[in-house]
Amino acid sequence: MGNIYRDLGKEFTVWFDWVLSEAEIYDYGRYPAKGMGVWLPYGFKLRKHVLSLMRELLDSTGHEEILLPLLIPETILAKESEHVRGFEAQVYWVTHGGLEPLDVKLALRPTSETSLTYMESLWIKSYKQLPKKYYQVVSIFRYETSATRAMLRVREVSMFKEAHTVHADFSDSERQVKEALEIYRRFFDQLGIPYMVSKRPEWDKFAGAIYTIAFDTLMPDGRVLQIGTVHNLGQNFTKAFEVRIQKKDQSIDYAWQTSYGISERVIATLLGVHGDKKGLVLPFNVAPVQIVIIPIPAGNAEMKERVVRQASELERLLKEVGFRAQADLREDITPGEKFNVWDLKGAPLRLDLGPREVQGGYVTLYRRDTGQKMRVSVDELPEKITQVGREVNDTLRERAWKAFKSRILRTEDLEEAKNHLVEGGVVEIPWCGKPACAERVAEILGAEALGTPLDEEVDAGSELKCPICGGRAYTYMRYARKY
């Protein structure tokens, strides 16, 4: 199998629209409201399995799922001044109830820090209640004025997982940031999605946060996509909403908060980083159909019937032991056409079943990720599928990371960096810490600053210099062309 940056490259946008439609993932651009799409059954199942991984990670670390109202009164949204300035150009407003103007405008939720903090001011009074960890999976709405793209840049983010936590002090909020980062690392690792973790520059942090850390990945066209963020909100929102707690020493102080989120960009990334020219290549653990069974009827009528009956029996047996299996028994298309359909849909494993297999008591197992075929005894099939399913996930993860790392360049030479970005990727340039120098590098490269590598500084004795001012470089700034 090839390198996604070479195989799809500049064809990625056309390929992406094609697989979303033809693999029946997501119908975008035809709903009569710009920037909004419809999840189709196959895509919704994929979405469900991906979210189940996240829910397991959150639930196992003490997070509790809630559901907040969609509408936020303007008086609530405007409470935290930096936050509202950051979102005021993106908010959808509800101004009427039927024919009557509303006394207070209602915002369609752009994010939930304000509405939840308001409720926390009613719920939380003591350090004994903390830490509190909430999350929800909901739609959010942002009036995106740039060119919209299916899943990548939309006006309704319909798979927004936002977590919000409350703490008694700064040190515990910092501990929570580390836990959130570890949750996201485990999540993306389970999906085989490669990533870099960067502390966003001050001018690009979340509105209302004291700092933001982001997970970014590379799509096949070489552009960077933000796939997850973690924010330490400090006491900015709790001061605005008067979330005061009694501390262990009996003093009164404002609580501390963090928040972190992902969206359907995770699905877009999952499709993009593993796909090939045939279509999707899905990890075994989240595929809507993990094993597709293709009967290849041949011979006399009795043998054809045996083949179809055996395919149905295999589906039943595999479902009983917990696999998501489907026998494709359609009679109006050929086995070869079925092969193409399920390659497009990315089913990780395929079982081919013809007269030879039925008579020999085995199946021919095909791996979508490598194209490898092998004979497997029916008696050994569940155990073999479990083994090969793990191998599929490992192969996809290793292949994606190898391709990802090949597109990251650390250099002091701005001309070399500029040439690298023409092909697509990320460059890391020594940085003195001055915003003006980072902005100038971004201008020269025709790219955007992503942030600095988390917990990485240049050695004190290093002679690395900022390429703009010539001052000592304390860290590296990452640059790329972004979605």
DRENDO-1510 file (C-alpha; in Angstrom, 1 decimal, always signed):
<recs>
REC; n; res; u; v; w
REC; 1; MET; +0.0; +0.0; +0.0 .
REC; 2; GLY; +1.2; +3.5; -0.8 .
REC; 3; ASN; +1.7; +6.8; +1.0 .
REC; 4; ILE; -1.5; +8.8; +1.3 .
REC; 5; TYR; +0.2; +12.1; +0.6 .
REC; 6; ARG; +1.4; +10.7; -2.7 .
REC; 7; ASP; -1.6; +8.5; -3.6 .
REC; 8; LEU; -4.3; +11.0; -3.0 .
REC; 9; GLY; -2.5; +14.3; -2.7 .
REC; 10; LYS; -4.1; +17.1; -4.6 .
REC; 11; GLU; -6.9; +14.8; -5.6 .
REC; 12; PHE; -8.0; +14.6; -2.0 .
REC; 13; THR; -10.9; +17.0; -2.1 .
REC; 14; VAL; -12.5; +15.2; -5.1 .
REC; 15; TRP; -11.8; +11.8; -3.5 .
REC; 16; PHE; -13.3; +13.0; -0.2 .
REC; 17; ASP; -16.6; +14.2; -1.7 .
REC; 18; TRP; -16.7; +10.9; -3.7 .
REC; 19; VAL; -16.3; +8.6; -0.7 .
REC; 20; LEU; -18.7; +10.5; +1.5 .
REC; 21; SER; -21.4; +10.1; -1.2 .
REC; 22; GLU; -20.7; +6.7; -2.7 .
REC; 23; ALA; -19.8; +5.0; +0.6 .
REC; 24; GLU; -23.0; +6.5; +2.1 .
REC; 25; ILE; -21.4; +8.3; +4.9 .
REC; 26; TYR; -22.7; +11.9; +4.8 .
REC; 27; ASP; -24.9; +13.8; +2.3 .
REC; 28; TYR; -23.5; +17.3; +2.1 .
REC; 29; GLY; -24.4; +20.3; +0.0 .
REC; 30; ARG; -27.9; +19.2; -1.0 .
REC; 31; TYR; -29.7; +20.2; +2.3 .
REC; 32; PRO; -31.2; +23.7; +1.7 .
REC; 33; ALA; -29.2; +25.4; +4.4 .
REC; 34; LYS; -25.6; +26.1; +3.8 .
REC; 35; GLY; -22.9; +24.4; +5.9 .
REC; 36; MET; -25.1; +21.6; +7.1 .
REC; 37; GLY; -25.1; +17.9; +6.2 .
REC; 38; VAL; -27.0; +14.7; +6.8 .
REC; 39; TRP; -25.5; +11.6; +8.4 .
REC; 40; LEU; -26.5; +8.5; +6.4 .
REC; 41; PRO; -27.1; +5.1; +8.1 .
REC; 42; TYR; -23.6; +3.7; +7.3 .
REC; 43; GLY; -21.9; +6.9; +8.3 .
REC; 44; PHE; -24.0; +7.2; +11.5 .
REC; 45; LYS; -23.0; +3.7; +12.6 .
REC; 46; LEU; -19.3; +4.7; +12.1 .
REC; 47; ARG; -20.0; +7.9; +14.1 .
REC; 48; LYS; -21.6; +5.8; +16.9 .
REC; 49; HIS; -18.7; +3.4; +17.2 .
REC; 50; VAL; -16.1; +6.2; +17.2 .
REC; 51; LEU; -18.1; +8.0; +19.9 .
REC; 52; SER; -18.4; +4.9; +21.9 .
REC; 53; LEU; -14.5; +4.8; +22.3 .
REC; 54; MET; -14.6; +8.4; +23.6 .
REC; 55; ARG; -17.5; +7.7; +25.9 .
REC; 56; GLU; -15.6; +4.7; +27.4 .
REC; 57; LEU; -12.5; +6.8; +28.0 .
REC; 58; LEU; -14.5; +9.6; +29.6 .
REC; 59; ASP; -16.7; +7.4; +31.7 .
REC; 60; SER; -13.7; +5.4; +33.0 .
REC; 61; THR; -12.1; +8.6; +34.2 .
REC; 62; GLY; -15.0; +9.8; +36.2 .
REC; 63; HIS; -16.7; +12.0; +33.6 .
REC; 64; GLU; -20.5; +12.2; +33.7 .
REC; 65; GLU; -22.7; +12.8; +30.6 .
REC; 66; ILE; -25.2; +15.6; +30.7 .
REC; 67; LEU; -27.4; +17.4; +28.2 .
REC; 68; LEU; -27.7; +21.2; +28.2 .
REC; 69; PRO; -30.3; +23.3; +26.4 .
REC; 70; LEU; -29.5; +24.4; +22.8 .
REC; 71; LEU; -30.6; +28.0; +23.4 .
REC; 72; ILE; -28.4; +30.4; +25.4 .
REC; 73; PRO; -29.9; +33.8; +26.5 .
REC; 74; GLU; -27.9; +36.7; +25.2 .
REC; 75; THR; -27.5; +37.9; +28.9 .
REC; 76; ILE; -25.7; +34.7; +29.7 .
REC; 77; LEU; -23.5; +34.5; +26.6 .
REC; 78; ALA; -22.3; +38.1; +27.1 .
REC; 79; LYS; -21.2; +37.5; +30.7 .
REC; 80; GLU; -17.6; +36.7; +29.9 .
REC; 81; SER; -16.4; +39.6; +27.8 .
REC; 82; GLU; -13.4; +38.0; +26.0 .
REC; 83; HIS; -15.5; +34.9; +25.2 .
REC; 84; VAL; -18.3; +36.8; +23.6 .
REC; 85; ARG; -15.9; +39.0; +21.6 .
REC; 86; GLY; -14.4; +35.8; +20.3 .
REC; 87; PHE; -17.7; +34.4; +19.1 .
REC; 88; GLU; -19.9; +37.4; +18.4 .
REC; 89; ALA; -19.4; +37.2; +14.6 .
REC; 90; GLN; -20.3; +33.5; +14.5 .
REC; 91; VAL; -23.5; +33.4; +16.6 .
REC; 92; TYR; -26.9; +32.5; +15.2 .
REC; 93; TRP; -29.7; +34.4; +17.0 .
REC; 94; VAL; -33.3; +33.5; +17.6 .
REC; 95; THR; -35.2; +36.7; +17.8 .
REC; 96; HIS; -38.8; +35.7; +17.6 .
REC; 97; GLY; -41.1; +33.2; +19.2 .
REC; 98; GLY; -43.7; +32.7; +16.5 .
REC; 99; LEU; -44.7; +36.3; +15.4 .
REC; 100; GLU; -43.6; +38.0; +18.7 .
REC; 101; PRO; -40.2; +39.5; +19.2 .
REC; 102; LEU; -38.4; +38.0; +22.2 .
REC; 103; ASP; -37.5; +40.2; +25.2 .
REC; 104; VAL; -34.0; +38.6; +25.3 .
REC; 105; LYS; -32.4; +37.2; +22.1 .
REC; 106; LEU; -31.4; +33.5; +22.3 .
REC; 107; ALA; -28.2; +32.2; +20.8 .
REC; 108; LEU; -27.9; +28.8; +19.2 .
REC; 109; ARG; -25.2; +27.2; +21.3 .
REC; 110; PRO; -21.7; +28.0; +19.7 .
REC; 111; THR; -20.2; +26.2; +22.7 .
REC; 112; SER; -21.3; +25.7; +26.3 .
REC; 113; GLU; -18.9; +27.3; +28.7 .
REC; 114; THR; -21.3; +30.1; +29.6 .
REC; 115; SER; -24.5; +28.1; +30.0 .
REC; 116; LEU; -22.9; +25.3; +32.1 .
REC; 117; THR; -21.0; +27.8; +34.3 .
REC; 118; TYR; -24.3; +29.5; +35.0 .
REC; 119; MET; -25.7; +26.2; +36.2 .
REC; 120; GLU; -22.6; +25.4; +38.2 .
REC; 121; SER; -23.1; +28.6; +40.1 .
REC; 122; LEU; -26.3; +27.0; +41.4 .
REC; 123; TRP; -24.9; +23.5; +41.9 .
REC; 124; ILE; -21.4; +23.9; +43.3 .
REC; 125; LYS; -20.7; +25.4; +46.7 .
REC; 126; SER; -17.8; +23.5; +48.3 .
REC; 127; TYR; -14.5; +21.9; +47.6 .
REC; 128; LYS; -16.0; +18.6; +48.8 .
REC; 129; GLN; -18.0; +18.5; +45.6 .
REC; 130; LEU; -14.9; +18.8; +43.4 .
REC; 131; PRO; -13.5; +17.9; +41.0 .
REC; 132; LYS; -16.6; +17.7; +38.8 .
REC; 133; LYS; -16.3; +16.4; +35.2 .
REC; 134; TYR; -19.2; +16.8; +32.8 .
REC; 135; TYR; -19.5; +16.1; +29.1 .
REC; 136; GLN; -22.1; +16.1; +26.3 .
REC; 137; VAL; -22.3; +15.2; +22.6 .
REC; 138; VAL; -24.4; +17.7; +20.8 .
REC; 139; SER; -24.8; +20.0; +17.8 .
REC; 140; ILE; -23.3; +23.5; +18.0 .
REC; 141; PHE; -23.8; +26.3; +15.5 .
REC; 142; ARG; -21.3; +28.8; +14.2 .
REC; 143; TYR; -21.9; +31.2; +11.3 .
REC; 144; GLU; -18.8; +30.2; +9.3 .
REC; 145; THR; -18.4; +32.8; +6.5 .
REC; 146; SER; -15.4; +31.2; +4.8 .
REC; 147; ALA; -16.0; +28.5; +2.1 .
REC; 148; THR; -17.7; +25.6; +3.8 .
REC; 149; ARG; -16.5; +22.0; +3.4 .
REC; 150; ALA; -18.2; +18.8; +4.4 .
REC; 151; MET; -17.2; +17.8; +8.0 .
REC; 152; LEU; -14.1; +20.1; +7.8 .
REC; 153; ARG; -15.7; +23.6; +7.9 .
REC; 154; VAL; -19.4; +23.5; +8.6 .
REC; 155; ARG; -22.1; +25.8; +10.2 .
REC; 156; GLU; -23.7; +23.0; +12.2 .
REC; 157; VAL; -21.0; +20.9; +14.0 .
REC; 158; SER; -23.2; +17.9; +14.6 .
REC; 159; MET; -20.8; +15.7; +16.5 .
REC; 160; PHE; -19.4; +18.0; +19.1 .
REC; 161; LYS; -18.1; +16.3; +22.2 .
REC; 162; GLU; -17.4; +18.9; +24.8 .
REC; 163; ALA; -16.1; +18.2; +28.3 .
REC; 164; HIS; -16.2; +20.7; +31.1 .
REC; 165; THR; -14.5; +20.3; +34.5 .
REC; 166; VAL; -14.5; +22.3; +37.8 .
REC; 167; HIS; -11.7; +22.3; +40.4 .
REC; 168; ALA; -10.8; +23.7; +43.7 .
REC; 169; ASP; -7.5; +25.2; +42.7 .
REC; 170; PHE; -5.1; +25.8; +39.8 .
REC; 171; SER; -2.9; +22.8; +40.4 .
REC; 172; ASP; -5.9; +20.4; +40.1 .
REC; 173; SER; -7.0; +22.1; +36.9 .
REC; 174; GLU; -3.5; +21.6; +35.6 .
REC; 175; ARG; -3.7; +17.9; +36.6 .
REC; 176; GLN; -7.0; +17.8; +34.6 .
REC; 177; VAL; -5.4; +19.2; +31.5 .
REC; 178; LYS; -2.8; +16.4; +31.6 .
REC; 179; GLU; -5.6; +13.8; +32.0 .
REC; 180; ALA; -7.5; +15.3; +29.1 .
REC; 181; LEU; -4.4; +15.2; +26.9 .
REC; 182; GLU; -3.9; +11.5; +27.8 .
REC; 183; ILE; -7.5; +10.7; +27.0 .
REC; 184; TYR; -7.1; +12.3; +23.6 .
REC; 185; ARG; -3.8; +10.5; +22.9 .
REC; 186; ARG; -5.5; +7.1; +23.7 .
REC; 187; PHE; -8.5; +8.0; +21.6 .
REC; 188; PHE; -6.5; +9.0; +18.5 .
REC; 189; ASP; -4.2; +6.0; +19.0 .
REC; 190; GLN; -7.2; +3.6; +19.0 .
REC; 191; LEU; -8.2; +5.1; +15.6 .
REC; 192; GLY; -4.7; +5.0; +14.2 .
REC; 193; ILE; -4.8; +8.8; +13.6 .
REC; 194; PRO; -1.3; +10.5; +13.9 .
REC; 195; TYR; -1.1; +13.8; +15.6 .
REC; 196; MET; +1.1; +16.6; +16.9 .
REC; 197; VAL; +0.3; +18.4; +20.2 .
REC; 198; SER; +1.0; +22.1; +20.3 .
REC; 199; LYS; +0.5; +24.9; +22.7 .
REC; 200; ARG; -1.4; +27.5; +20.7 .
REC; 201; PRO; +0.2; +31.0; +20.5 .
REC; 202; GLU; -1.5; +33.6; +22.7 .
REC; 203; TRP; -3.2; +35.2; +19.7 .
REC; 204; ASP; -4.8; +32.0; +18.7 .
REC; 205; LYS; -6.1; +30.6; +22.0 .
REC; 206; PHE; -9.7; +29.8; +22.8 .
REC; 207; ALA; -11.7; +33.0; +23.7 .
REC; 208; GLY; -11.8; +33.1; +27.5 .
REC; 209; ALA; -9.0; +30.6; +28.2 .
REC; 210; ILE; -5.7; +31.3; +29.9 .
REC; 211; TYR; -4.1; +28.9; +27.3 .
REC; 212; THR; -5.0; +26.3; +24.7 .
REC; 213; ILE; -3.4; +23.1; +23.7 .
REC; 214; ALA; -4.4; +21.6; +20.3 .
REC; 215; PHE; -4.1; +18.3; +18.5 .
REC; 216; ASP; -3.4; +18.6; +14.8 .
REC; 217; THR; -3.0; +16.1; +12.0 .
REC; 218; LEU; -2.2; +16.2; +8.3 .
REC; 219; MET; -4.7; +15.4; +5.6 .
REC; 220; PRO; -3.6; +13.8; +2.3 .
REC; 221; ASP; -3.4; +17.1; +0.5 .
REC; 222; GLY; -0.8; +18.2; +3.0 .
REC; 223; ARG; -3.0; +20.7; +4.9 .
REC; 224; VAL; -3.2; +20.6; +8.7 .
REC; 225; LEU; -6.5; +20.0; +10.4 .
REC; 226; GLN; -7.2; +20.7; +14.1 .
REC; 227; ILE; -8.9; +17.6; +15.5 .
REC; 228; GLY; -9.0; +18.3; +19.3 .
REC; 229; THR; -8.4; +21.1; +21.8 .
REC; 230; VAL; -7.8; +21.3; +25.5 .
REC; 231; HIS; -8.2; +24.6; +27.4 .
REC; 232; ASN; -7.4; +25.7; +30.9 .
REC; 233; LEU; -10.0; +28.3; +31.5 .
REC; 234; GLY; -8.6; +29.5; +34.8 .
REC; 235; GLN; -11.2; +31.5; +36.8 .
REC; 236; ASN; -12.3; +33.6; +33.9 .
REC; 237; PHE; -15.8; +32.1; +33.7 .
REC; 238; THR; -16.3; +31.4; +37.3 .
REC; 239; LYS; -15.6; +35.0; +38.2 .
REC; 240; ALA; -18.1; +36.2; +35.6 .
REC; 241; PHE; -20.8; +33.8; +37.0 .
REC; 242; GLU; -19.9; +34.0; +40.6 .
REC; 243; VAL; -19.0; +30.3; +41.1 .
REC; 244; ARG; -17.6; +30.7; +44.6 .
REC; 245; ILE; -16.6; +27.7; +46.7 .
REC; 246; GLN; -15.6; +27.2; +50.3 .
REC; 247; LYS; -12.1; +25.7; +50.3 .
REC; 248; LYS; -10.6; +23.3; +52.7 .
REC; 249; ASP; -9.1; +26.1; +54.9 .
REC; 250; GLN; -12.6; +27.6; +55.1 .
REC; 251; SER; -11.7; +30.5; +52.8 .
REC; 252; ILE; -13.9; +31.4; +49.8 .
REC; 253; ASP; -12.6; +31.5; +46.3 .
REC; 254; TYR; -13.7; +31.2; +42.7 .
REC; 255; ALA; -13.5; +27.7; +41.2 .
REC; 256; TRP; -11.1; +26.7; +38.4 .
REC; 257; GLN; -12.2; +25.2; +35.1 .
REC; 258; THR; -11.0; +23.3; +32.0 .
REC; 259; SER; -12.8; +22.4; +28.8 .
REC; 260; TYR; -11.9; +20.2; +25.8 .
REC; 261; GLY; -13.6; +19.1; +22.6 .
REC; 262; ILE; -13.6; +17.1; +19.4 .
REC; 263; SER; -16.0; +17.1; +16.4 .
REC; 264; GLU; -16.8; +15.2; +13.2 .
REC; 265; ARG; -13.4; +16.3; +12.0 .
REC; 266; VAL; -12.3; +13.1; +13.7 .
REC; 267; ILE; -14.4; +11.1; +11.2 .
REC; 268; ALA; -13.1; +13.2; +8.3 .
REC; 269; THR; -9.5; +12.4; +9.5 .
REC; 270; LEU; -10.2; +8.7; +10.0 .
REC; 271; LEU; -11.5; +8.5; +6.4 .
REC; 272; GLY; -8.7; +10.6; +5.0 .
REC; 273; VAL; -5.6; +9.2; +6.6 .
REC; 274; HIS; -6.4; +5.6; +6.0 .
REC; 275; GLY; -8.2; +5.7; +2.6 .
REC; 276; ASP; -6.8; +4.8; -0.8 .
REC; 277; LYS; -8.0; +5.2; -4.4 .
REC; 278; LYS; -10.4; +2.3; -4.0 .
REC; 279; GLY; -12.2; +4.1; -1.2 .
REC; 280; LEU; -12.3; +3.8; +2.6 .
REC; 281; VAL; -10.0; +1.6; +4.7 .
REC; 282; LEU; -11.6; +1.5; +8.1 .
REC; 283; PRO; -10.0; +0.3; +11.4 .
REC; 284; PHE; -11.5; -3.0; +12.6 .
REC; 285; ASN; -12.6; -1.6; +16.0 .
REC; 286; VAL; -15.0; +1.1; +14.6 .
REC; 287; ALA; -16.0; -0.3; +11.1 .
REC; 288; PRO; -19.8; -0.5; +10.8 .
REC; 289; VAL; -19.4; -3.9; +9.1 .
REC; 290; GLN; -16.2; -5.6; +10.3 .
REC; 291; ILE; -16.6; -8.7; +8.2 .
REC; 292; VAL; -18.6; -8.9; +4.9 .
REC; 293; ILE; -19.3; -12.4; +3.6 .
REC; 294; ILE; -19.6; -12.8; -0.2 .
REC; 295; PRO; -21.2; -16.0; -1.5 .
REC; 296; ILE; -19.8; -17.0; -4.9 .
REC; 297; PRO; -22.5; -19.4; -6.2 .
REC; 298; ALA; -21.4; -21.8; -8.9 .
REC; 299; GLY; -22.2; -25.2; -10.1 .
REC; 300; ASN; -25.6; -26.8; -10.0 .
REC; 301; ALA; -28.7; -25.4; -8.2 .
REC; 302; GLU; -28.0; -27.5; -5.1 .
REC; 303; MET; -24.5; -26.3; -4.7 .
REC; 304; LYS; -25.5; -22.7; -5.3 .
REC; 305; GLU; -28.1; -23.1; -2.5 .
REC; 306; ARG; -25.5; -24.6; -0.2 .
REC; 307; VAL; -23.1; -21.7; -0.7 .
REC; 308; VAL; -25.8; -19.1; +0.1 .
REC; 309; ARG; -27.0; -21.1; +3.1 .
REC; 310; GLN; -23.5; -21.4; +4.4 .
REC; 311; ALA; -23.0; -17.6; +4.0 .
REC; 312; SER; -26.1; -16.9; +6.1 .
REC; 313; GLU; -25.0; -19.4; +8.7 .
REC; 314; LEU; -21.5; -17.8; +8.9 .
REC; 315; GLU; -23.2; -14.4; +9.5 .
REC; 316; ARG; -25.3; -15.8; +12.3 .
REC; 317; LEU; -22.3; -17.5; +14.0 .
REC; 318; LEU; -20.1; -14.4; +13.8 .
REC; 319; LYS; -22.8; -12.1; +15.1 .
REC; 320; GLU; -23.3; -14.5; +18.0 .
REC; 321; VAL; -19.7; -14.1; +19.2 .
REC; 322; GLY; -19.9; -10.3; +18.9 .
REC; 323; PHE; -18.6; -9.4; +15.5 .
REC; 324; ARG; -20.4; -6.9; +13.2 .
REC; 325; ALA; -20.8; -9.3; +10.2 .
REC; 326; GLN; -23.0; -9.1; +7.1 .
REC; 327; ALA; -23.6; -11.6; +4.4 .
REC; 328; ASP; -24.2; -9.8; +1.1 .
REC; 329; LEU; -26.9; -12.0; -0.4 .
REC; 330; ARG; -28.1; -9.6; -3.2 .
REC; 331; GLU; -28.8; -11.4; -6.4 .
REC; 332; ASP; -28.9; -8.5; -8.8 .
REC; 333; ILE; -25.1; -7.8; -8.7 .
REC; 334; THR; -22.1; -10.1; -9.3 .
REC; 335; PRO; -19.6; -11.1; -6.6 .
REC; 336; GLY; -17.0; -8.9; -8.4 .
REC; 337; GLU; -19.3; -5.9; -8.1 .
REC; 338; LYS; -19.8; -6.7; -4.4 .
REC; 339; PHE; -16.0; -6.8; -3.9 .
REC; 340; ASN; -15.8; -3.3; -5.3 .
REC; 341; VAL; -18.7; -2.0; -3.2 .
REC; 342; TRP; -17.2; -3.3; +0.0 .
REC; 343; ASP; -13.7; -2.1; -0.9 .
REC; 344; LEU; -15.3; +1.4; -1.3 .
REC; 345; LYS; -17.1; +1.1; +2.1 .
REC; 346; GLY; -13.9; +0.0; +3.8 .
REC; 347; ALA; -15.0; -3.2; +5.4 .
REC; 348; PRO; -11.7; -4.4; +7.0 .
REC; 349; LEU; -12.2; -8.2; +6.3 .
REC; 350; ARG; -14.0; -10.1; +3.6 .
REC; 351; LEU; -14.9; -13.8; +3.6 .
REC; 352; ASP; -15.2; -15.3; +0.1 .
REC; 353; LEU; -17.3; -18.4; +0.0 .
REC; 354; GLY; -17.7; -20.6; -3.1 .
REC; 355; PRO; -18.1; -24.3; -3.8 .
REC; 356; ARG; -14.4; -25.1; -3.1 .
REC; 357; GLU; -14.6; -23.4; +0.3 .
REC; 358; VAL; -17.9; -25.1; +1.2 .
REC; 359; GLN; -16.6; -28.5; +0.3 .
REC; 360; GLY; -13.3; -27.9; +2.0 .
REC; 361; GLY; -14.7; -26.5; +5.3 .
REC; 362; TYR; -12.8; -23.2; +5.0 .
REC; 363; VAL; -13.2; -19.6; +3.8 .
REC; 364; THR; -10.9; -17.3; +1.9 .
REC; 365; LEU; -10.2; -14.3; +4.2 .
REC; 366; TYR; -9.3; -11.0; +2.4 .
REC; 367; ARG; -7.7; -8.0; +4.2 .
REC; 368; ARG; -8.8; -4.6; +2.8 .
REC; 369; ASP; -5.7; -2.9; +4.2 .
REC; 370; THR; -3.1; -5.0; +2.5 .
REC; 371; GLY; -5.0; -7.0; -0.1 .
REC; 372; GLN; -3.6; -10.2; +1.5 .
REC; 373; LYS; -5.7; -13.4; +1.1 .
REC; 374; MET; -5.5; -16.5; +3.3 .
REC; 375; ARG; -7.4; -19.8; +3.9 .
REC; 376; VAL; -9.0; -20.1; +7.3 .
REC; 377; SER; -10.8; -23.1; +8.7 .
REC; 378; VAL; -14.4; -22.4; +9.6 .
REC; 379; ASP; -13.7; -23.9; +13.1 .
REC; 380; GLU; -10.8; -21.4; +13.7 .
REC; 381; LEU; -12.6; -18.4; +12.2 .
REC; 382; PRO; -13.6; -16.4; +15.3 .
REC; 383; GLU; -10.1; -16.7; +16.8 .
REC; 384; LYS; -8.4; -15.8; +13.5 .
REC; 385; ILE; -10.7; -12.8; +12.9 .
REC; 386; THR; -9.9; -11.4; +16.3 .
REC; 387; GLN; -6.1; -11.8; +15.6 .
REC; 388; VAL; -6.3; -10.3; +12.1 .
REC; 389; GLY; -8.6; -7.5; +13.3 .
REC; 390; ARG; -5.9; -6.4; +15.7 .
REC; 391; GLU; -3.3; -6.7; +13.0 .
REC; 392; VAL; -5.4; -4.4; +10.7 .
REC; 393; ASN; -5.5; -1.7; +13.4 .
REC; 394; ASP; -1.8; -2.0; +14.1 .
REC; 395; THR; -0.9; -1.8; +10.4 .
REC; 396; LEU; -3.1; +1.2; +9.8 .
REC; 397; ARG; -1.7; +3.1; +12.8 .
REC; 398; GLU; +1.9; +2.3; +11.9 .
REC; 399; ARG; +1.4; +3.2; +8.2 .
REC; 400; ALA; -0.3; +6.5; +9.1 .
REC; 401; TRP; +2.3; +7.6; +11.6 .
REC; 402; LYS; +5.1; +6.8; +9.1 .
REC; 403; ALA; +3.5; +8.9; +6.4 .
REC; 404; PHE; +2.8; +11.7; +8.9 .
REC; 405; LYS; +6.3; +11.9; +10.2 .
REC; 406; SER; +7.7; +12.0; +6.7 .
REC; 407; ARG; +5.9; +15.4; +6.2 .
REC; 408; ILE; +7.4; +17.2; +9.2 .
REC; 409; LEU; +10.6; +19.2; +8.7 .
REC; 410; ARG; +12.6; +21.0; +11.3 .
REC; 411; THR; +14.9; +23.6; +9.8 .
REC; 412; GLU; +16.4; +27.1; +10.2 .
REC; 413; ASP; +16.3; +27.8; +6.5 .
REC; 414; LEU; +13.2; +29.7; +5.5 .
REC; 415; GLU; +13.6; +28.9; +1.8 .
REC; 416; GLU; +13.8; +25.2; +2.5 .
REC; 417; ALA; +10.8; +25.5; +4.7 .
REC; 418; LYS; +8.9; +27.3; +2.0 .
REC; 419; ASN; +9.7; +24.6; -0.6 .
REC; 420; HIS; +8.6; +21.9; +1.9 .
REC; 421; LEU; +5.2; +23.6; +2.4 .
REC; 422; VAL; +4.6; +23.7; -1.4 .
REC; 423; GLU; +4.4; +19.9; -1.3 .
REC; 424; GLY; +2.3; +20.0; +1.9 .
REC; 425; GLY; +3.3; +19.3; +5.5 .
REC; 426; VAL; +4.5; +21.0; +8.6 .
REC; 427; VAL; +7.7; +23.0; +9.3 .
REC; 428; GLU; +9.2; +23.7; +12.7 .
REC; 429; ILE; +11.3; +27.0; +12.8 .
REC; 430; PRO; +13.4; +28.3; +15.7 .
REC; 431; TRP; +11.5; +31.0; +17.6 .
REC; 432; CYS; +12.6; +33.7; +20.0 .
REC; 433; GLY; +9.1; +34.1; +21.5 .
REC; 434; LYS; +8.3; +37.5; +19.9 .
REC; 435; PRO; +4.8; +37.5; +18.2 .
REC; 436; ALA; +6.1; +39.9; +15.5 .
REC; 437; CYS; +8.8; +37.4; +14.5 .
REC; 438; ALA; +6.3; +34.5; +14.2 .
REC; 439; GLU; +3.9; +36.7; +12.2 .
REC; 440; ARG; +6.8; +37.6; +9.8 .
REC; 441; VAL; +7.8; +34.0; +9.3 .
REC; 442; ALA; +4.1; +33.1; +8.6 .
REC; 443; GLU; +4.0; +35.9; +5.9 .
REC; 444; ILE; +7.2; +34.7; +4.3 .
REC; 445; LEU; +6.0; +31.1; +4.2 .
REC; 446; GLY; +2.4; +31.8; +3.2 .
REC; 447; ALA; +1.3; +29.7; +6.2 .
REC; 448; GLU; -0.1; +30.0; +9.7 .
REC; 449; ALA; +1.5; +29.5; +13.1 .
REC; 450; LEU; +0.2; +26.4; +14.8 .
REC; 451; GLY; +2.0; +26.7; +18.1 .
REC; 452; THR; +5.0; +25.4; +19.9 .
REC; 453; PRO; +5.7; +21.7; +20.7 .
REC; 454; LEU; +4.3; +20.9; +24.1 .
REC; 455; ASP; +6.9; +20.6; +26.9 .
REC; 456; GLU; +9.8; +21.1; +24.5 .
REC; 457; GLU; +12.4; +23.9; +24.8 .
REC; 458; VAL; +15.7; +24.5; +23.0 .
REC; 459; ASP; +18.7; +23.6; +25.3 .
REC; 460; ALA; +20.1; +26.6; +27.1 .
REC; 461; GLY; +23.5; +26.1; +25.4 .
REC; 462; SER; +22.0; +26.0; +21.9 .
REC; 463; GLU; +23.2; +28.4; +19.3 .
REC; 464; LEU; +19.9; +28.3; +17.4 .
REC; 465; LYS; +18.8; +31.8; +16.4 .
REC; 466; CYS; +15.4; +33.3; +15.3 .
REC; 467; PRO; +15.6; +33.7; +11.5 .
REC; 468; ILE; +13.9; +37.1; +11.7 .
REC; 469; CYS; +15.6; +39.1; +14.6 .
REC; 470; GLY; +18.6; +36.9; +15.2 .
REC; 471; GLY; +17.9; +36.5; +18.8 .
REC; 472; ARG; +18.3; +33.3; +20.8 .
REC; 473; ALA; +15.6; +30.8; +20.0 .
REC; 474; TYR; +13.9; +29.3; +23.1 .
REC; 475; THR; +11.6; +26.9; +21.3 .
REC; 476; TYR; +10.2; +26.1; +17.8 .
REC; 477; MET; +7.1; +27.4; +16.2 .
REC; 478; ARG; +5.2; +25.1; +13.9 .
REC; 479; TYR; +3.8; +26.4; +10.6 .
REC; 480; ALA; +1.5; +24.9; +8.0 .
REC; 481; ARG; -1.3; +25.6; +5.6 .
REC; 482; LYS; -4.5; +24.9; +7.5 .
REC; 483; TYR; -8.1; +24.1; +6.8 .
</recs>
